[in-house]
Amino acid sequence: MSRREIFRRIGWAMLLGLLIGVFVNEVTFALLRESSRAPQTIELVIPRGTAEMIARGEQPPSLPSYMTFVAGDVLVIRNQDRVAHQMGPLWIPAFSEARLNIATTGSYTNACSFQTTNAFNFDVREPLTTWTRLRGILMSGVPLGILLALYAIVAWPERKKNRT
């Protein structure tokens, strides 16, 4: 097999691997659209009567006990209750609001007065950027291209040309 044929096969295999990587990653990002997004401001409203519901052991239906954020999000908690509430480092007096800048990825549990479990759990994921998408394509497409190139060189023998 000539060098030219080897490089041609490697080139086509890498191109095919990258195209498959683009397809797989873009489909994945489309399916995970809610958790793979750009940072934004998210509002959480503590409704009136929450303290009384918590005292009775009832969970307010409008308050989630778990949320997923993206690094860079800002959580705005609006307290419409007559009682002050706390969530982690935030103290939210009655009829006011507090903001939490979410900067670091990871899983968190904060003490929370507006949950029956007295805890508010949330995950923080990496935001979706052009670099994130490109990195995903390269991390899947390049290894696949290399495997396809090896397969193309080893498994497919060179075609013999008929000379007449």
Wavefront OBJ file of the C-alpha trace (Angstrom):
o trace
v 0.000 0.000 0.000
v 1.462 3.366 -0.995
v 1.932 6.259 1.390
v -0.511 8.300 -0.612
v -3.200 5.615 -0.196
v -2.516 5.381 3.560
v -2.850 9.150 4.031
v -5.992 9.208 1.908
v -7.576 6.502 4.066
v -6.517 8.243 7.281
v -7.971 11.532 6.028
v -11.327 9.997 5.072
v -11.492 8.050 8.348
v -10.762 11.165 10.434
v -13.359 13.138 8.482
v -15.943 10.385 9.012
v -15.068 10.174 12.727
v -15.491 13.932 13.158
v -18.801 13.921 11.258
v -20.100 11.131 13.495
v -18.814 13.109 16.517
v -20.733 16.204 15.358
v -23.911 14.182 14.887
v -23.709 12.356 18.237
v -22.826 15.480 20.237
v -25.412 17.744 18.664
v -28.149 15.146 19.197
v -27.009 14.809 22.831
v -27.008 18.575 23.374
v -30.474 18.802 21.821
v -31.813 16.092 24.162
v -30.204 17.722 27.219
v -31.284 21.230 26.245
v -32.662 22.108 29.693
v -29.477 21.322 31.609
v -27.009 22.403 28.935
v -27.721 26.088 28.450
v -26.176 29.501 28.900
v -26.331 31.107 32.386
v -29.507 32.999 33.279
v -31.435 34.491 36.201
v -33.797 32.034 37.887
v -36.532 33.181 40.244
v -37.882 31.154 43.164
v -40.946 32.551 44.971
v -41.748 31.618 48.559
v -45.555 31.969 48.691
v -47.542 33.440 51.556
v -48.324 30.851 54.238
v -45.180 28.760 53.661
v -44.055 28.921 57.305
v -47.439 27.607 58.479
v -47.343 24.767 55.924
v -43.824 23.779 57.001
v -44.911 23.841 60.680
v -47.705 21.365 59.783
v -45.185 19.166 57.901
v -46.595 20.017 54.466
v -44.395 20.853 51.492
v -45.496 23.975 49.583
v -46.383 22.689 46.097
v -44.724 25.583 44.252
v -41.311 25.086 45.888
v -39.058 22.381 44.453
v -36.829 20.468 46.855
v -34.158 19.955 44.171
v -32.966 22.110 41.270
v -30.273 22.045 38.594
v -28.325 25.189 37.743
v -25.555 26.211 35.369
v -22.393 27.913 36.632
v -23.012 31.626 36.216
v -26.743 31.453 37.048
v -28.202 33.910 39.530
v -30.873 32.541 41.873
v -33.328 35.215 43.010
v -35.474 34.155 45.967
v -38.560 36.319 46.538
v -40.189 35.931 49.940
v -43.923 36.693 49.847
v -44.429 35.044 53.246
v -44.992 37.001 56.477
v -42.035 35.202 58.059
v -38.332 35.587 57.256
v -36.684 32.535 55.682
v -33.149 31.273 55.234
v -31.526 29.274 52.443
v -27.846 28.561 52.976
v -26.022 31.879 53.300
v -29.110 33.897 52.337
v -31.393 35.528 54.894
v -34.617 36.624 53.196
v -36.793 38.915 55.331
v -40.565 38.938 54.800
v -41.674 40.653 51.569
v -38.129 41.028 50.231
v -35.703 39.166 47.983
v -32.157 37.855 48.032
v -29.749 36.826 45.276
v -27.262 33.998 45.111
v -24.611 33.999 42.397
v -23.903 30.388 41.499
v -20.319 30.146 40.330
v -18.836 26.722 41.042
v -19.919 23.377 39.580
v -20.817 20.569 41.974
v -23.616 19.175 44.157
v -24.759 21.250 47.110
v -27.035 20.914 50.131
v -28.009 24.072 52.013
v -29.950 24.493 55.227
v -33.343 25.824 54.252
v -36.323 27.053 56.271
v -38.870 26.772 53.440
v -38.467 23.010 52.951
v -39.980 20.328 55.184
v -36.620 18.502 55.140
v -34.823 21.726 56.190
v -32.494 21.197 53.235
v -32.372 22.531 49.697
v -30.346 20.398 47.287
v -29.056 21.549 43.929
v -26.541 20.621 41.260
v -24.475 23.115 39.319
v -23.298 22.095 35.855
v -20.927 23.629 33.389
v -22.583 26.120 31.020
v -22.943 25.300 27.357
v -20.508 27.312 25.280
v -19.087 26.995 21.801
v -15.894 25.631 23.353
v -17.917 22.993 25.285
v -19.542 21.810 22.071
v -16.260 21.799 20.142
v -14.515 19.921 22.944
v -17.285 17.289 22.947
v -16.980 16.834 19.188
v -13.188 16.531 19.336
v -13.216 14.168 22.323
v -15.507 11.754 20.509
v -14.658 12.373 16.851
v -10.849 12.188 16.967
v -10.589 8.811 18.770
v -13.312 7.388 16.528
v -11.457 8.717 13.478
v -8.233 7.073 14.653
v -9.999 3.740 15.147
v -11.613 3.992 11.733
v -8.235 4.872 10.182
v -6.587 1.820 11.750
v -9.438 -0.342 10.566
v -9.224 1.151 7.059
v -5.495 0.425 6.846
v -5.491 -3.061 8.381
v -8.825 -4.564 7.349
v -9.260 -3.259 3.824
v -6.505 -4.385 1.522
v -5.499 -2.195 -1.363
v -7.392 -2.855 -4.550
v -5.264 -4.360 -7.258
v -5.382 -2.468 -10.480
v -5.983 -4.508 -13.619
v -3.300 -3.899 -16.188
v -4.088 -4.879 -19.722
l 1 2 3 4 5 6 7 8 9 10 11 12 13 14 15 16 17 18 19 20 21 22 23 24 25 26 27 28 29 30 31 32 33 34 35 36 37 38 39 40 41 42 43 44 45 46 47 48 49 50 51 52 53 54 55 56 57 58 59 60 61 62 63 64 65 66 67 68 69 70 71 72 73 74 75 76 77 78 79 80 81 82 83 84 85 86 87 88 89 90 91 92 93 94 95 96 97 98 99 100 101 102 103 104 105 106 107 108 109 110 111 112 113 114 115 116 117 118 119 120 121 122 123 124 125 126 127 128 129 130 131 132 133 134 135 136 137 138 139 140 141 142 143 144 145 146 147 148 149 150 151 152 153 154 155 156 157 158 159 160 161 162 163 164
